[in-house]
Amino acid sequence: MGIGGSVIVFIIAWWLAFIPSLSVGVRAQGEEGDIVEGTDPAAPIAPNLGRKALWATVIATVVWAVLYGVVEGGLVSIDEWAEFIAGPL
């Protein structure tokens, strides 16, 4: 796996970890009863985006390391993976 492939795998893994985490542990203003004037009651109070981005980075790094080890270790080649996805050519 080259640098370009590694970057793409990491970015995809990061977004796949980050997007589902956005709704975890978030309390809405309406749930707390402290609605700031001019905002939607469903607006989050403290979304903790920094912490969620850090966790997404940790998860993406682990996913990337496993996939890198599988590809570079020779367990599965890129050509075999492409054939598995698309079928024999």
PDB file of N, CA, C and O in Angstrom, chain B, residues numbered from 101:
ATOM      1  N   MET B 101       0.866  -1.162   0.000  1.00  0.00           N
ATOM      2  CA  MET B 101       0.000   0.000   0.000  1.00  0.00           C
ATOM      3  C   MET B 101       0.914   1.225   0.000  1.00  0.00           C
ATOM      4  O   MET B 101       1.768   1.378   0.873  1.00  0.00           O
ATOM      5  N   GLY B 102       0.722   2.079  -0.978  1.00  0.00           N
ATOM      6  CA  GLY B 102       1.533   3.280  -1.088  1.00  0.00           C
ATOM      7  C   GLY B 102       1.040   4.394  -0.193  1.00  0.00           C
ATOM      8  O   GLY B 102       0.088   4.227   0.570  1.00  0.00           O
ATOM      9  N   ILE B 103       1.697   5.529  -0.297  1.00  0.00           N
ATOM     10  CA  ILE B 103       1.329   6.686   0.526  1.00  0.00           C
ATOM     11  C   ILE B 103      -0.080   7.164   0.192  1.00  0.00           C
ATOM     12  O   ILE B 103      -0.874   7.451   1.087  1.00  0.00           O
ATOM     13  N   GLY B 104      -0.382   7.247  -1.098  1.00  0.00           N
ATOM     14  CA  GLY B 104      -1.713   7.713  -1.505  1.00  0.00           C
ATOM     15  C   GLY B 104      -2.816   6.803  -0.992  1.00  0.00           C
ATOM     16  O   GLY B 104      -3.820   7.276  -0.460  1.00  0.00           O
ATOM     17  N   GLY B 105      -2.632   5.505  -1.150  1.00  0.00           N
ATOM     18  CA  GLY B 105      -3.628   4.546  -0.660  1.00  0.00           C
ATOM     19  C   GLY B 105      -3.769   4.596   0.846  1.00  0.00           C
ATOM     20  O   GLY B 105      -4.872   4.476   1.379  1.00  0.00           O
ATOM     21  N   SER B 106      -2.645   4.774   1.535  1.00  0.00           N
ATOM     22  CA  SER B 106      -2.682   4.863   2.989  1.00  0.00           C
ATOM     23  C   SER B 106      -3.462   6.089   3.450  1.00  0.00           C
ATOM     24  O   SER B 106      -4.251   6.016   4.392  1.00  0.00           O
ATOM     25  N   VAL B 107      -3.237   7.202   2.789  1.00  0.00           N
ATOM     26  CA  VAL B 107      -3.947   8.441   3.146  1.00  0.00           C
ATOM     27  C   VAL B 107      -5.446   8.280   2.904  1.00  0.00           C
ATOM     28  O   VAL B 107      -6.258   8.676   3.740  1.00  0.00           O
ATOM     29  N   ILE B 108      -5.809   7.707   1.775  1.00  0.00           N
ATOM     30  CA  ILE B 108      -7.231   7.511   1.461  1.00  0.00           C
ATOM     31  C   ILE B 108      -7.898   6.583   2.472  1.00  0.00           C
ATOM     32  O   ILE B 108      -9.000   6.867   2.940  1.00  0.00           O
ATOM     33  N   VAL B 109      -7.237   5.477   2.811  1.00  0.00           N
ATOM     34  CA  VAL B 109      -7.792   4.544   3.800  1.00  0.00           C
ATOM     35  C   VAL B 109      -7.966   5.247   5.135  1.00  0.00           C
ATOM     36  O   VAL B 109      -8.992   5.079   5.795  1.00  0.00           O
ATOM     37  N   PHE B 110      -6.972   6.037   5.544  1.00  0.00           N
ATOM     38  CA  PHE B 110      -7.067   6.735   6.823  1.00  0.00           C
ATOM     39  C   PHE B 110      -8.215   7.744   6.820  1.00  0.00           C
ATOM     40  O   PHE B 110      -8.975   7.819   7.786  1.00  0.00           O
ATOM     41  N   ILE B 111      -8.345   8.511   5.752  1.00  0.00           N
ATOM     42  CA  ILE B 111      -9.412   9.521   5.686  1.00  0.00           C
ATOM     43  C   ILE B 111     -10.788   8.870   5.725  1.00  0.00           C
ATOM     44  O   ILE B 111     -11.679   9.339   6.434  1.00  0.00           O
ATOM     45  N   ILE B 112     -10.964   7.801   4.973  1.00  0.00           N
ATOM     46  CA  ILE B 112     -12.263   7.109   4.976  1.00  0.00           C
ATOM     47  C   ILE B 112     -12.554   6.528   6.355  1.00  0.00           C
ATOM     48  O   ILE B 112     -13.671   6.651   6.859  1.00  0.00           O
ATOM     49  N   ALA B 113     -11.552   5.895   6.967  1.00  0.00           N
ATOM     50  CA  ALA B 113     -11.741   5.329   8.304  1.00  0.00           C
ATOM     51  C   ALA B 113     -12.047   6.426   9.321  1.00  0.00           C
ATOM     52  O   ALA B 113     -12.873   6.232  10.212  1.00  0.00           O
ATOM     53  N   TRP B 114     -11.386   7.575   9.193  1.00  0.00           N
ATOM     54  CA  TRP B 114     -11.621   8.671  10.132  1.00  0.00           C
ATOM     55  C   TRP B 114     -13.062   9.157  10.047  1.00  0.00           C
ATOM     56  O   TRP B 114     -13.728   9.315  11.070  1.00  0.00           O
ATOM     57  N   TRP B 115     -13.544   9.393   8.833  1.00  0.00           N
ATOM     58  CA  TRP B 115     -14.922   9.870   8.678  1.00  0.00           C
ATOM     59  C   TRP B 115     -15.932   8.823   9.117  1.00  0.00           C
ATOM     60  O   TRP B 115     -16.966   9.160   9.693  1.00  0.00           O
ATOM     61  N   LEU B 116     -15.639   7.546   8.847  1.00  0.00           N
ATOM     62  CA  LEU B 116     -16.550   6.488   9.284  1.00  0.00           C
ATOM     63  C   LEU B 116     -16.579   6.357  10.804  1.00  0.00           C
ATOM     64  O   LEU B 116     -17.567   5.873  11.355  1.00  0.00           O
ATOM     65  N   ALA B 117     -15.538   6.769  11.479  1.00  0.00           N
ATOM     66  CA  ALA B 117     -15.530   6.768  12.944  1.00  0.00           C
ATOM     67  C   ALA B 117     -16.121   8.055  13.509  1.00  0.00           C
ATOM     68  O   ALA B 117     -16.773   8.030  14.552  1.00  0.00           O
ATOM     69  N   PHE B 118     -15.898   9.178  12.830  1.00  0.00           N
ATOM     70  CA  PHE B 118     -16.318  10.479  13.357  1.00  0.00           C
ATOM     71  C   PHE B 118     -17.822  10.717  13.218  1.00  0.00           C
ATOM     72  O   PHE B 118     -18.466  11.145  14.176  1.00  0.00           O
ATOM     73  N   ILE B 119     -18.380  10.454  12.066  1.00  0.00           N
ATOM     74  CA  ILE B 119     -19.797  10.765  11.821  1.00  0.00           C
ATOM     75  C   ILE B 119     -20.728  10.075  12.821  1.00  0.00           C
ATOM     76  O   ILE B 119     -21.594  10.746  13.382  1.00  0.00           O
ATOM     77  N   PRO B 120     -20.593   8.766  13.073  1.00  0.00           N
ATOM     78  CA  PRO B 120     -21.500   8.157  14.059  1.00  0.00           C
ATOM     79  C   PRO B 120     -21.299   8.681  15.483  1.00  0.00           C
ATOM     80  O   PRO B 120     -22.222   8.634  16.295  1.00  0.00           O
ATOM     81  N   SER B 121     -20.106   9.175  15.787  1.00  0.00           N
ATOM     82  CA  SER B 121     -19.847   9.652  17.147  1.00  0.00           C
ATOM     83  C   SER B 121     -20.487  11.005  17.436  1.00  0.00           C
ATOM     84  O   SER B 121     -20.562  11.415  18.594  1.00  0.00           O
ATOM     85  N   LEU B 122     -20.944  11.696  16.412  1.00  0.00           N
ATOM     86  CA  LEU B 122     -21.492  13.040  16.628  1.00  0.00           C
ATOM     87  C   LEU B 122     -22.719  13.047  17.539  1.00  0.00           C
ATOM     88  O   LEU B 122     -22.937  14.010  18.274  1.00  0.00           O
ATOM     89  N   SER B 123     -23.508  11.998  17.498  1.00  0.00           N
ATOM     90  CA  SER B 123     -24.720  11.979  18.314  1.00  0.00           C
ATOM     91  C   SER B 123     -24.512  11.340  19.682  1.00  0.00           C
ATOM     92  O   SER B 123     -25.440  11.312  20.491  1.00  0.00           O
ATOM     93  N   VAL B 124     -23.332  10.833  19.955  1.00  0.00           N
ATOM     94  CA  VAL B 124     -23.070  10.151  21.224  1.00  0.00           C
ATOM     95  C   VAL B 124     -22.850  11.164  22.336  1.00  0.00           C
ATOM     96  O   VAL B 124     -21.985  12.034  22.234  1.00  0.00           O
ATOM     97  N   GLY B 125     -23.639  11.044  23.396  1.00  0.00           N
ATOM     98  CA  GLY B 125     -23.449  11.874  24.583  1.00  0.00           C
ATOM     99  C   GLY B 125     -23.834  13.325  24.450  1.00  0.00           C
ATOM    100  O   GLY B 125     -23.437  14.136  25.287  1.00  0.00           O
ATOM    101  N   VAL B 126     -24.583  13.682  23.444  1.00  0.00           N
ATOM    102  CA  VAL B 126     -24.956  15.083  23.237  1.00  0.00           C
ATOM    103  C   VAL B 126     -26.318  15.338  23.877  1.00  0.00           C
ATOM    104  O   VAL B 126     -27.271  14.586  23.672  1.00  0.00           O
ATOM    105  N   ARG B 127     -26.383  16.411  24.653  1.00  0.00           N
ATOM    106  CA  ARG B 127     -27.638  16.830  25.262  1.00  0.00           C
ATOM    107  C   ARG B 127     -28.114  18.092  24.558  1.00  0.00           C
ATOM    108  O   ARG B 127     -27.331  19.007  24.306  1.00  0.00           O
ATOM    109  N   ALA B 128     -29.399  18.132  24.246  1.00  0.00           N
ATOM    110  CA  ALA B 128     -29.980  19.292  23.569  1.00  0.00           C
ATOM    111  C   ALA B 128     -30.360  20.357  24.593  1.00  0.00           C
ATOM    112  O   ALA B 128     -30.585  20.065  25.768  1.00  0.00           O
ATOM    113  N   GLN B 129     -30.424  21.588  24.121  1.00  0.00           N
ATOM    114  CA  GLN B 129     -30.823  22.690  25.001  1.00  0.00           C
ATOM    115  C   GLN B 129     -32.218  22.467  25.556  1.00  0.00           C
ATOM    116  O   GLN B 129     -32.492  22.779  26.715  1.00  0.00           O
ATOM    117  N   GLY B 130     -33.099  21.927  24.725  1.00  0.00           N
ATOM    118  CA  GLY B 130     -34.471  21.675  25.160  1.00  0.00           C
ATOM    119  C   GLY B 130     -34.545  20.630  26.260  1.00  0.00           C
ATOM    120  O   GLY B 130     -35.399  20.717  27.142  1.00  0.00           O
ATOM    121  N   GLU B 131     -33.659  19.645  26.217  1.00  0.00           N
ATOM    122  CA  GLU B 131     -33.633  18.605  27.256  1.00  0.00           C
ATOM    123  C   GLU B 131     -33.164  19.167  28.592  1.00  0.00           C
ATOM    124  O   GLU B 131     -33.625  18.733  29.648  1.00  0.00           O
ATOM    125  N   GLU B 132     -32.262  20.117  28.547  1.00  0.00           N
ATOM    126  CA  GLU B 132     -31.721  20.715  29.766  1.00  0.00           C
ATOM    127  C   GLU B 132     -32.590  21.851  30.283  1.00  0.00           C
ATOM    128  O   GLU B 132     -32.452  22.257  31.436  1.00  0.00           O
ATOM    129  N   GLY B 133     -33.491  22.372  29.440  1.00  0.00           N
ATOM    130  CA  GLY B 133     -34.348  23.474  29.846  1.00  0.00           C
ATOM    131  C   GLY B 133     -33.644  24.825  29.831  1.00  0.00           C
ATOM    132  O   GLY B 133     -34.153  25.795  30.394  1.00  0.00           O
ATOM    133  N   ASP B 134     -32.491  24.896  29.197  1.00  0.00           N
ATOM    134  CA  ASP B 134     -31.708  26.137  29.139  1.00  0.00           C
ATOM    135  C   ASP B 134     -31.553  26.546  27.675  1.00  0.00           C
ATOM    136  O   ASP B 134     -30.484  26.384  27.086  1.00  0.00           O
ATOM    137  N   ILE B 135     -32.630  27.079  27.094  1.00  0.00           N
ATOM    138  CA  ILE B 135     -32.641  27.426  25.675  1.00  0.00           C
ATOM    139  C   ILE B 135     -32.166  28.870  25.505  1.00  0.00           C
ATOM    140  O   ILE B 135     -32.750  29.803  26.054  1.00  0.00           O
ATOM    141  N   VAL B 136     -31.096  29.025  24.733  1.00  0.00           N
ATOM    142  CA  VAL B 136     -30.572  30.355  24.434  1.00  0.00           C
ATOM    143  C   VAL B 136     -31.500  31.006  23.415  1.00  0.00           C
ATOM    144  O   VAL B 136     -31.873  30.382  22.422  1.00  0.00           O
ATOM    145  N   GLU B 137     -31.866  32.240  23.656  1.00  0.00           N
ATOM    146  CA  GLU B 137     -32.796  32.936  22.773  1.00  0.00           C
ATOM    147  C   GLU B 137     -32.224  33.027  21.354  1.00  0.00           C
ATOM    148  O   GLU B 137     -31.065  33.393  21.153  1.00  0.00           O
ATOM    149  N   GLY B 138     -33.070  32.683  20.376  1.00  0.00           N
ATOM    150  CA  GLY B 138     -32.674  32.753  18.980  1.00  0.00           C
ATOM    151  C   GLY B 138     -32.074  31.460  18.454  1.00  0.00           C
ATOM    152  O   GLY B 138     -31.687  31.400  17.287  1.00  0.00           O
ATOM    153  N   THR B 139     -31.984  30.408  19.292  1.00  0.00           N
ATOM    154  CA  THR B 139     -31.453  29.128  18.832  1.00  0.00           C
ATOM    155  C   THR B 139     -32.544  28.072  18.860  1.00  0.00           C
ATOM    156  O   THR B 139     -33.580  28.248  19.500  1.00  0.00           O
ATOM    157  N   ASP B 140     -32.304  26.999  18.174  1.00  0.00           N
ATOM    158  CA  ASP B 140     -33.235  25.877  18.130  1.00  0.00           C
ATOM    159  C   ASP B 140     -33.126  25.086  19.427  1.00  0.00           C
ATOM    160  O   ASP B 140     -32.021  24.891  19.933  1.00  0.00           O
ATOM    161  N   PRO B 141     -34.248  24.626  19.976  1.00  0.00           N
ATOM    162  CA  PRO B 141     -34.192  23.829  21.206  1.00  0.00           C
ATOM    163  C   PRO B 141     -33.400  22.526  21.045  1.00  0.00           C
ATOM    164  O   PRO B 141     -32.944  21.951  22.033  1.00  0.00           O
ATOM    165  N   ALA B 142     -33.239  22.065  19.809  1.00  0.00           N
ATOM    166  CA  ALA B 142     -32.491  20.835  19.568  1.00  0.00           C
ATOM    167  C   ALA B 142     -30.989  21.074  19.423  1.00  0.00           C
ATOM    168  O   ALA B 142     -30.232  20.125  19.219  1.00  0.00           O
ATOM    169  N   ALA B 143     -30.547  22.337  19.526  1.00  0.00           N
ATOM    170  CA  ALA B 143     -29.120  22.645  19.413  1.00  0.00           C
ATOM    171  C   ALA B 143     -28.364  22.029  20.589  1.00  0.00           C
ATOM    172  O   ALA B 143     -28.829  22.082  21.727  1.00  0.00           O
ATOM    173  N   PRO B 144     -27.208  21.450  20.312  1.00  0.00           N
ATOM    174  CA  PRO B 144     -26.456  20.811  21.403  1.00  0.00           C
ATOM    175  C   PRO B 144     -25.874  21.820  22.379  1.00  0.00           C
ATOM    176  O   PRO B 144     -25.544  22.946  22.008  1.00  0.00           O
ATOM    177  N   ILE B 145     -25.755  21.401  23.627  1.00  0.00           N
ATOM    178  CA  ILE B 145     -25.164  22.264  24.652  1.00  0.00           C
ATOM    179  C   ILE B 145     -23.645  22.200  24.563  1.00  0.00           C
ATOM    180  O   ILE B 145     -22.989  23.236  24.450  1.00  0.00           O
ATOM    181  N   ALA B 146     -23.084  21.010  24.611  1.00  0.00           N
ATOM    182  CA  ALA B 146     -21.622  20.834  24.542  1.00  0.00           C
ATOM    183  C   ALA B 146     -21.335  19.608  23.669  1.00  0.00           C
ATOM    184  O   ALA B 146     -21.319  18.486  24.175  1.00  0.00           O
ATOM    185  N   PRO B 147     -21.111  19.806  22.375  1.00  0.00           N
ATOM    186  CA  PRO B 147     -20.934  18.653  21.490  1.00  0.00           C
ATOM    187  C   PRO B 147     -19.594  17.930  21.647  1.00  0.00           C
ATOM    188  O   PRO B 147     -19.453  16.812  21.151  1.00  0.00           O
ATOM    189  N   ASN B 148     -18.601  18.532  22.322  1.00  0.00           N
ATOM    190  CA  ASN B 148     -17.292  17.898  22.540  1.00  0.00           C
ATOM    191  C   ASN B 148     -16.656  17.417  21.235  1.00  0.00           C
ATOM    192  O   ASN B 148     -16.210  16.274  21.140  1.00  0.00           O
ATOM    193  N   LEU B 149     -16.617  18.285  20.244  1.00  0.00           N
ATOM    194  CA  LEU B 149     -16.082  17.895  18.935  1.00  0.00           C
ATOM    195  C   LEU B 149     -14.607  17.543  18.979  1.00  0.00           C
ATOM    196  O   LEU B 149     -14.164  16.651  18.256  1.00  0.00           O
ATOM    197  N   GLY B 150     -13.845  18.221  19.807  1.00  0.00           N
ATOM    198  CA  GLY B 150     -12.420  17.919  19.913  1.00  0.00           C
ATOM    199  C   GLY B 150     -12.175  16.505  20.415  1.00  0.00           C
ATOM    200  O   GLY B 150     -11.348  15.777  19.866  1.00  0.00           O
ATOM    201  N   ARG B 151     -12.888  16.128  21.446  1.00  0.00           N
ATOM    202  CA  ARG B 151     -12.751  14.779  22.004  1.00  0.00           C
ATOM    203  C   ARG B 151     -13.195  13.728  20.987  1.00  0.00           C
ATOM    204  O   ARG B 151     -12.559  12.682  20.855  1.00  0.00           O
ATOM    205  N   LYS B 152     -14.271  14.002  20.278  1.00  0.00           N
ATOM    206  CA  LYS B 152     -14.765  13.055  19.276  1.00  0.00           C
ATOM    207  C   LYS B 152     -13.798  12.931  18.097  1.00  0.00           C
ATOM    208  O   LYS B 152     -13.608  11.842  17.554  1.00  0.00           O
ATOM    209  N   ALA B 153     -13.190  14.049  17.706  1.00  0.00           N
ATOM    210  CA  ALA B 153     -12.195  14.010  16.632  1.00  0.00           C
ATOM    211  C   ALA B 153     -10.964  13.223  17.069  1.00  0.00           C
ATOM    212  O   ALA B 153     -10.378  12.492  16.271  1.00  0.00           O
ATOM    213  N   LEU B 154     -10.569  13.370  18.333  1.00  0.00           N
ATOM    214  CA  LEU B 154      -9.432  12.612  18.848  1.00  0.00           C
ATOM    215  C   LEU B 154      -9.733  11.116  18.841  1.00  0.00           C
ATOM    216  O   LEU B 154      -8.896  10.318  18.419  1.00  0.00           O
ATOM    217  N   TRP B 155     -10.910  10.734  19.302  1.00  0.00           N
ATOM    218  CA  TRP B 155     -11.287   9.320  19.290  1.00  0.00           C
ATOM    219  C   TRP B 155     -11.388   8.784  17.867  1.00  0.00           C
ATOM    220  O   TRP B 155     -10.995   7.646  17.608  1.00  0.00           O
ATOM    221  N   ALA B 156     -11.908   9.583  16.944  1.00  0.00           N
ATOM    222  CA  ALA B 156     -11.969   9.159  15.544  1.00  0.00           C
ATOM    223  C   ALA B 156     -10.572   8.937  14.988  1.00  0.00           C
ATOM    224  O   ALA B 156     -10.355   8.020  14.195  1.00  0.00           O
ATOM    225  N   THR B 157      -9.616   9.779  15.405  1.00  0.00           N
ATOM    226  CA  THR B 157      -8.230   9.621  14.961  1.00  0.00           C
ATOM    227  C   THR B 157      -7.627   8.334  15.502  1.00  0.00           C
ATOM    228  O   THR B 157      -6.929   7.620  14.782  1.00  0.00           O
ATOM    229  N   VAL B 158      -7.892   8.038  16.759  1.00  0.00           N
ATOM    230  CA  VAL B 158      -7.382   6.797  17.356  1.00  0.00           C
ATOM    231  C   VAL B 158      -7.965   5.577  16.638  1.00  0.00           C
ATOM    232  O   VAL B 158      -7.233   4.650  16.291  1.00  0.00           O
ATOM    233  N   ILE B 159      -9.276   5.577  16.419  1.00  0.00           N
ATOM    234  CA  ILE B 159      -9.934   4.458  15.744  1.00  0.00           C
ATOM    235  C   ILE B 159      -9.430   4.312  14.316  1.00  0.00           C
ATOM    236  O   ILE B 159      -9.148   3.201  13.867  1.00  0.00           O
ATOM    237  N   ALA B 160      -9.315   5.424  13.599  1.00  0.00           N
ATOM    238  CA  ALA B 160      -8.838   5.380  12.214  1.00  0.00           C
ATOM    239  C   ALA B 160      -7.403   4.871  12.141  1.00  0.00           C
ATOM    240  O   ALA B 160      -7.048   4.148  11.210  1.00  0.00           O
ATOM    241  N   THR B 161      -6.587   5.240  13.104  1.00  0.00           N
ATOM    242  CA  THR B 161      -5.202   4.771  13.127  1.00  0.00           C
ATOM    243  C   THR B 161      -5.145   3.259  13.330  1.00  0.00           C
ATOM    244  O   THR B 161      -4.347   2.578  12.686  1.00  0.00           O
ATOM    245  N   VAL B 162      -5.978   2.735  14.212  1.00  0.00           N
ATOM    246  CA  VAL B 162      -6.017   1.288  14.438  1.00  0.00           C
ATOM    247  C   VAL B 162      -6.506   0.563  13.183  1.00  0.00           C
ATOM    248  O   VAL B 162      -5.923  -0.443  12.779  1.00  0.00           O
ATOM    249  N   VAL B 163      -7.564   1.069  12.575  1.00  0.00           N
ATOM    250  CA  VAL B 163      -8.094   0.450  11.348  1.00  0.00           C
ATOM    251  C   VAL B 163      -7.041   0.487  10.244  1.00  0.00           C
ATOM    252  O   VAL B 163      -6.827  -0.506   9.550  1.00  0.00           O
ATOM    253  N   TRP B 164      -6.386   1.638  10.087  1.00  0.00           N
ATOM    254  CA  TRP B 164      -5.349   1.755   9.061  1.00  0.00           C
ATOM    255  C   TRP B 164      -4.209   0.769   9.333  1.00  0.00           C
ATOM    256  O   TRP B 164      -3.731   0.109   8.411  1.00  0.00           O
ATOM    257  N   ALA B 165      -3.775   0.667  10.583  1.00  0.00           N
ATOM    258  CA  ALA B 165      -2.657  -0.226  10.924  1.00  0.00           C
ATOM    259  C   ALA B 165      -3.006  -1.677  10.633  1.00  0.00           C
ATOM    260  O   ALA B 165      -2.164  -2.424  10.134  1.00  0.00           O
ATOM    261  N   VAL B 166      -4.225  -2.085  10.936  1.00  0.00           N
ATOM    262  CA  VAL B 166      -4.647  -3.463  10.654  1.00  0.00           C
ATOM    263  C   VAL B 166      -4.669  -3.711   9.150  1.00  0.00           C
ATOM    264  O   VAL B 166      -4.126  -4.709   8.676  1.00  0.00           O
ATOM    265  N   LEU B 167      -5.293  -2.813   8.402  1.00  0.00           N
ATOM    266  CA  LEU B 167      -5.345  -2.990   6.947  1.00  0.00           C
ATOM    267  C   LEU B 167      -3.960  -2.936   6.317  1.00  0.00           C
ATOM    268  O   LEU B 167      -3.675  -3.686   5.383  1.00  0.00           O
ATOM    269  N   TYR B 168      -3.104  -2.062   6.814  1.00  0.00           N
ATOM    270  CA  TYR B 168      -1.741  -1.973   6.306  1.00  0.00           C
ATOM    271  C   TYR B 168      -0.993  -3.277   6.570  1.00  0.00           C
ATOM    272  O   TYR B 168      -0.278  -3.780   5.703  1.00  0.00           O
ATOM    273  N   GLY B 169      -1.165  -3.813   7.765  1.00  0.00           N
ATOM    274  CA  GLY B 169      -0.517  -5.080   8.101  1.00  0.00           C
ATOM    275  C   GLY B 169      -1.005  -6.229   7.244  1.00  0.00           C
ATOM    276  O   GLY B 169      -0.218  -7.088   6.844  1.00  0.00           O
ATOM    277  N   VAL B 170      -2.295  -6.251   6.961  1.00  0.00           N
ATOM    278  CA  VAL B 170      -2.858  -7.312   6.122  1.00  0.00           C
ATOM    279  C   VAL B 170      -2.319  -7.215   4.703  1.00  0.00           C
ATOM    280  O   VAL B 170      -1.931  -8.226   4.118  1.00  0.00           O
ATOM    281  N   VAL B 171      -2.291  -6.016   4.147  1.00  0.00           N
ATOM    282  CA  VAL B 171      -1.833  -5.839   2.764  1.00  0.00           C
ATOM    283  C   VAL B 171      -0.328  -6.036   2.657  1.00  0.00           C
ATOM    284  O   VAL B 171       0.138  -6.773   1.787  1.00  0.00           O
ATOM    285  N   GLU B 172       0.438  -5.390   3.526  1.00  0.00           N
ATOM    286  CA  GLU B 172       1.897  -5.482   3.457  1.00  0.00           C
ATOM    287  C   GLU B 172       2.416  -6.837   3.923  1.00  0.00           C
ATOM    288  O   GLU B 172       3.492  -7.263   3.504  1.00  0.00           O
ATOM    289  N   GLY B 173       1.664  -7.519   4.786  1.00  0.00           N
ATOM    290  CA  GLY B 173       2.066  -8.836   5.259  1.00  0.00           C
ATOM    291  C   GLY B 173       1.826  -9.930   4.234  1.00  0.00           C
ATOM    292  O   GLY B 173       2.258 -11.067   4.420  1.00  0.00           O
ATOM    293  N   GLY B 174       1.147  -9.591   3.166  1.00  0.00           N
ATOM    294  CA  GLY B 174       0.911 -10.546   2.094  1.00  0.00           C
ATOM    295  C   GLY B 174      -0.292 -11.446   2.313  1.00  0.00           C
ATOM    296  O   GLY B 174      -0.501 -12.390   1.551  1.00  0.00           O
ATOM    297  N   LEU B 175      -1.092 -11.170   3.347  1.00  0.00           N
ATOM    298  CA  LEU B 175      -2.289 -11.985   3.564  1.00  0.00           C
ATOM    299  C   LEU B 175      -3.292 -11.790   2.432  1.00  0.00           C
ATOM    300  O   LEU B 175      -3.918 -12.749   1.981  1.00  0.00           O
ATOM    301  N   VAL B 176      -3.443 -10.563   1.980  1.00  0.00           N
ATOM    302  CA  VAL B 176      -4.331 -10.236   0.861  1.00  0.00           C
ATOM    303  C   VAL B 176      -3.633  -9.176   0.027  1.00  0.00           C
ATOM    304  O   VAL B 176      -3.129  -8.190   0.564  1.00  0.00           O
ATOM    305  N   SER B 177      -3.603  -9.374  -1.273  1.00  0.00           N
ATOM    306  CA  SER B 177      -3.025  -8.354  -2.142  1.00  0.00           C
ATOM    307  C   SER B 177      -4.130  -7.431  -2.642  1.00  0.00           C
ATOM    308  O   SER B 177      -5.313  -7.763  -2.578  1.00  0.00           O
ATOM    309  N   ILE B 178      -3.733  -6.300  -3.126  1.00  0.00           N
ATOM    310  CA  ILE B 178      -4.703  -5.343  -3.669  1.00  0.00           C
ATOM    311  C   ILE B 178      -5.438  -5.969  -4.850  1.00  0.00           C
ATOM    312  O   ILE B 178      -6.641  -5.762  -5.010  1.00  0.00           O
ATOM    313  N   ASP B 179      -4.726  -6.730  -5.679  1.00  0.00           N
ATOM    314  CA  ASP B 179      -5.359  -7.376  -6.833  1.00  0.00           C
ATOM    315  C   ASP B 179      -6.394  -8.412  -6.394  1.00  0.00           C
ATOM    316  O   ASP B 179      -7.460  -8.516  -7.002  1.00  0.00           O
ATOM    317  N   GLU B 180      -6.092  -9.172  -5.355  1.00  0.00           N
ATOM    318  CA  GLU B 180      -7.054 -10.157  -4.844  1.00  0.00           C
ATOM    319  C   GLU B 180      -8.287  -9.460  -4.281  1.00  0.00           C
ATOM    320  O   GLU B 180      -9.413  -9.919  -4.472  1.00  0.00           O
ATOM    321  N   TRP B 181      -8.063  -8.350  -3.587  1.00  0.00           N
ATOM    322  CA  TRP B 181      -9.183  -7.599  -3.017  1.00  0.00           C
ATOM    323  C   TRP B 181     -10.074  -7.045  -4.134  1.00  0.00           C
ATOM    324  O   TRP B 181     -11.300  -7.102  -4.039  1.00  0.00           O
ATOM    325  N   ALA B 182      -9.455  -6.511  -5.187  1.00  0.00           N
ATOM    326  CA  ALA B 182     -10.223  -5.978  -6.318  1.00  0.00           C
ATOM    327  C   ALA B 182     -11.002  -7.092  -7.009  1.00  0.00           C
ATOM    328  O   ALA B 182     -12.142  -6.889  -7.426  1.00  0.00           O
ATOM    329  N   GLU B 183     -10.394  -8.261  -7.131  1.00  0.00           N
ATOM    330  CA  GLU B 183     -11.098  -9.389  -7.758  1.00  0.00           C
ATOM    331  C   GLU B 183     -12.252  -9.856  -6.879  1.00  0.00           C
ATOM    332  O   GLU B 183     -13.297 -10.248  -7.397  1.00  0.00           O
ATOM    333  N   PHE B 184     -12.084  -9.821  -5.579  1.00  0.00           N
ATOM    334  CA  PHE B 184     -13.141 -10.210  -4.659  1.00  0.00           C
ATOM    335  C   PHE B 184     -14.333  -9.261  -4.774  1.00  0.00           C
ATOM    336  O   PHE B 184     -15.486  -9.693  -4.748  1.00  0.00           O
ATOM    337  N   ILE B 185     -14.046  -7.965  -4.900  1.00  0.00           N
ATOM    338  CA  ILE B 185     -15.098  -6.963  -4.983  1.00  0.00           C
ATOM    339  C   ILE B 185     -15.806  -7.004  -6.338  1.00  0.00           C
ATOM    340  O   ILE B 185     -17.035  -7.031  -6.406  1.00  0.00           O
ATOM    341  N   ALA B 186     -15.018  -7.008  -7.413  1.00  0.00           N
ATOM    342  CA  ALA B 186     -15.597  -6.872  -8.758  1.00  0.00           C
ATOM    343  C   ALA B 186     -15.874  -8.219  -9.421  1.00  0.00           C
ATOM    344  O   ALA B 186     -16.605  -8.269 -10.410  1.00  0.00           O
ATOM    345  N   GLY B 187     -15.318  -9.295  -8.912  1.00  0.00           N
ATOM    346  CA  GLY B 187     -15.460 -10.579  -9.554  1.00  0.00           C
ATOM    347  C   GLY B 187     -14.314 -10.806 -10.530  1.00  0.00           C
ATOM    348  O   GLY B 187     -13.581  -9.873 -10.860  1.00  0.00           O
ATOM    349  N   PRO B 188     -14.160 -12.024 -10.986  1.00  0.00           N
ATOM    350  CA  PRO B 188     -13.039 -12.312 -11.906  1.00  0.00           C
ATOM    351  C   PRO B 188     -13.180 -11.538 -13.210  1.00  0.00           C
ATOM    352  O   PRO B 188     -14.281 -11.341 -13.725  1.00  0.00           O
ATOM    353  N   LEU B 189     -12.043 -11.109 -13.724  1.00  0.00           N
ATOM    354  CA  LEU B 189     -12.044 -10.321 -14.980  1.00  0.00           C
ATOM    355  C   LEU B 189     -11.922 -11.218 -16.171  1.00  0.00           C
ATOM    356  O   LEU B 189     -11.905 -10.740 -17.305  1.00  0.00           O
TER     357      LEU B 189
END
